[in-house]
Amino acid sequence: MFIDFEGYNVRNPKQIHEMTRTVEAIAGPLDHKVYAIVNYENFTILPELEEEYAHAVKELVERFYIDVTRYATSGFLRAKVNSVFEKRNVPAHIFETADQARHGLSAIEPRSGFPA
């Protein structure tokens, strides 16, 4: 599953709920979990929504993903995403490019038993 958050600005809790419902609508009907890659290019979130966002992401990861990688070319944004998730025990697996994120999923394949 590819999730494109390029240029997405999270400014209210409704957006977090919409994101959750969208992933549920796509991955929920499947009879298996999926790999996911998330594009965080130029993504922003209000600091007061970080906790709720990280909680929603953690639930989605647990319910629907074999594993997930993320990418953003901005070193600052990678550090920010990593910090938001790390504080809440959500593995970030964030890379600089989409190719690195895809390769990161390929490295996961042997331990999962599912093809990436």
C-alpha positions as CSV (number, residue, x, y, z in Angstrom):
1,M,0.0,0.0,0.0
2,F,1.3,3.4,-0.9
3,I,0.2,6.4,1.2
4,D,1.0,9.8,-0.3
5,F,1.0,12.5,2.4
6,E,3.1,14.9,0.2
7,G,2.2,18.4,1.1
8,Y,-0.4,17.3,3.5
9,N,-1.1,19.6,6.5
10,V,-2.7,18.1,9.5
11,R,-4.6,21.0,11.2
12,N,-7.4,19.3,13.0
13,P,-8.5,15.9,14.5
14,K,-11.0,15.3,11.7
15,Q,-8.1,14.9,9.2
16,I,-6.6,12.2,11.4
17,H,-10.0,10.4,11.6
18,E,-10.4,10.7,7.8
19,M,-6.9,9.2,7.3
20,T,-7.8,6.3,9.6
21,R,-11.1,5.6,7.8
22,T,-9.4,5.7,4.4
23,V,-6.8,3.1,5.4
24,E,-9.5,1.0,7.1
25,A,-11.6,1.1,3.9
26,I,-8.7,-0.1,1.7
27,A,-7.0,-2.6,4.0
28,G,-9.9,-3.7,6.2
29,P,-11.6,-6.0,3.6
30,L,-8.4,-7.8,2.8
31,D,-7.8,-11.2,4.4
32,H,-4.2,-10.4,5.1
33,K,-1.9,-7.5,6.3
34,V,0.0,-5.5,3.8
35,Y,3.3,-3.7,3.5
36,A,3.1,0.1,3.4
37,I,5.3,2.9,2.2
38,V,4.3,6.5,3.3
39,N,5.5,9.6,1.5
40,Y,6.1,12.4,4.1
41,E,7.5,15.0,1.6
42,N,6.5,18.5,2.9
43,F,4.1,17.0,5.5
44,T,3.2,19.2,8.5
45,I,1.2,18.6,11.6
46,L,0.3,20.9,14.5
47,P,2.3,20.0,17.6
48,E,-0.9,19.6,19.7
49,L,-2.1,16.8,17.3
50,E,1.1,14.7,17.3
51,E,-0.1,12.5,20.2
52,E,-3.4,11.7,18.5
53,Y,-1.8,11.2,15.2
54,A,0.9,8.8,16.5
55,H,-1.8,6.9,18.4
56,A,-3.8,6.5,15.2
57,V,-0.8,5.4,13.2
58,K,0.2,2.9,15.9
59,E,-3.3,1.3,15.7
60,L,-3.2,1.2,11.9
61,V,0.2,-0.5,12.0
62,E,-0.9,-3.1,14.4
63,R,-4.1,-3.9,12.6
64,F,-3.2,-3.7,8.9
65,Y,0.6,-3.6,8.2
66,I,3.2,-6.4,8.0
67,D,5.6,-3.5,8.2
68,V,5.8,0.1,7.0
69,T,8.6,2.4,5.8
70,R,8.4,6.1,5.3
71,Y,10.4,8.7,3.4
72,A,11.1,12.4,3.3
73,T,14.1,14.2,1.7
74,S,14.1,16.8,4.5
75,G,16.5,15.8,7.3
76,F,14.5,18.0,9.7
77,L,11.2,16.3,8.8
78,R,12.8,12.8,9.1
79,A,14.0,13.8,12.5
80,K,10.6,15.2,13.5
81,V,8.7,12.2,12.3
82,N,11.1,9.9,14.0
83,S,10.8,11.8,17.3
84,V,7.0,11.9,17.2
85,F,6.8,8.1,16.6
86,E,9.7,7.1,18.9
87,K,8.2,8.8,21.9
88,R,5.1,6.6,21.4
89,N,6.9,3.3,20.6
90,V,5.9,3.4,16.9
91,P,8.9,2.2,14.7
92,A,9.5,5.1,12.2
93,H,11.6,3.3,9.6
94,I,12.1,6.6,7.8
95,F,14.4,7.0,4.8
96,E,15.5,9.9,2.6
97,T,14.1,8.6,-0.7
98,A,11.3,6.4,-2.0
99,D,13.8,3.9,-3.4
100,Q,15.4,3.6,0.0
101,A,12.0,3.0,1.6
102,R,11.2,0.3,-1.0
103,H,14.6,-1.3,-0.3
104,G,13.8,-1.1,3.4
105,L,10.7,-3.2,2.8
106,S,12.7,-5.7,0.7
107,A,15.0,-6.2,3.7
108,I,12.0,-7.0,5.8
109,E,10.8,-9.8,3.6
110,P,13.0,-12.7,4.9
111,R,11.8,-12.3,8.5
112,S,8.1,-11.9,7.6
113,G,7.7,-14.8,5.1
114,F,5.7,-12.5,2.8
115,P,7.0,-11.0,-0.4
116,A,7.6,-7.3,-0.3
